[in-house]
Amino acid sequence: MKRGSVIGNIAKDVGLDLSRLSARRARVDSEDNGVQFCSVNLNTGELLVQERIDREGLCAKKTSCILKQELVLENPLELHRFYHPRARHQRQRTSI
């Protein structure tokens, strides 16, 4: 997906009022390697692609690849974990 592409609407999925996103300084943090792959549009609640997600670079030849992210809200602190993409690396077998 291209940078800026909409993944979904995290405000709707979590059940948050849009005005609370900005007031509570909502952000997306990564548990894995500190790279911010996603961001939140505080006006719309949309979860956006911030950086290209390279499955091969992140997971090499693992059979499953899960990117762990958290939606962080402040005052009071609230965390919502979400995992994406759940990509599976499929090896093709050939017979000779």
C-alpha positions in Angstrom: 0.0 0.0 0.0 1.1 3.5 -0.7 2.0 6.0 2.0 -1.1 7.8 3.0 -3.5 4.9 2.1 -6.4 4.4 4.5 -6.3 1.1 6.3 -9.5 1.6 8.3 -11.2 3.9 10.8 -9.7 3.2 14.2 -12.1 5.6 16.0 -15.1 3.6 14.7 -13.5 0.2 15.4 -12.6 1.2 19.0 -15.7 3.2 19.6 -14.1 6.6 20.2 -15.6 10.0 19.7 -13.5 12.0 17.1 -13.1 15.0 19.4 -11.4 12.7 22.0 -8.7 11.6 19.6 -7.2 15.1 19.4 -7.8 16.0 23.1 -6.1 12.8 24.2 -3.2 13.1 21.8 -3.9 9.8 20.0 -0.9 8.1 18.3 0.1 4.7 17.0 3.3 3.1 18.4 5.0 0.0 17.2 6.0 -2.8 19.6 8.4 -4.4 17.2 11.2 -2.2 16.0 10.2 1.4 16.7 9.3 2.2 13.1 6.0 4.0 12.8 4.3 2.2 10.0 0.9 3.7 10.7 -0.5 7.0 11.9 -4.0 8.3 12.9 -5.7 11.2 11.2 -7.0 13.0 14.3 -9.8 14.8 12.3 -11.3 11.6 10.7 -10.1 8.7 12.9 -8.6 7.0 9.9 -5.6 4.7 10.3 -3.1 5.6 7.6 0.0 3.9 6.1 2.9 6.1 7.3 5.8 3.9 6.1 6.0 1.1 3.5 5.5 -2.3 5.2 8.0 -4.7 3.7 7.1 -8.2 4.7 10.3 -9.7 3.4 12.4 -7.1 5.3 10.5 -7.6 8.5 9.9 -11.3 8.6 12.3 -12.8 6.1 11.2 -16.4 5.5 9.0 -16.9 8.6 5.7 -18.7 7.8 3.6 -16.0 9.5 4.3 -12.3 9.9 2.4 -10.2 12.4 3.1 -6.5 12.9 2.2 -5.4 16.5 0.9 -1.8 16.9 -0.8 0.1 19.7 -3.2 3.0 19.7 -2.1 5.2 22.6 -4.4 7.7 24.2 -3.3 10.0 27.0 -5.0 11.6 30.0 -5.9 9.0 31.2 -3.5 6.5 29.6 -5.4 4.0 27.5 -3.8 1.4 25.1 -5.5 -0.6 22.3 -3.4 -3.3 20.7 -3.9 -4.3 17.1 -2.0 -6.7 14.9 -1.6 -6.4 11.1 -0.9 -7.6 8.4 -1.3 -11.3 9.1 0.6 -12.3 6.0 1.6 -15.8 5.4 4.6 -16.7 3.3 3.6 -19.6 1.1 6.3 -21.7 -0.4 5.5 -23.3 -3.7 6.5 -26.9 -4.2 7.4 -28.1 -7.6 7.9 -31.7 -8.8 10.4 -32.7 -11.4 
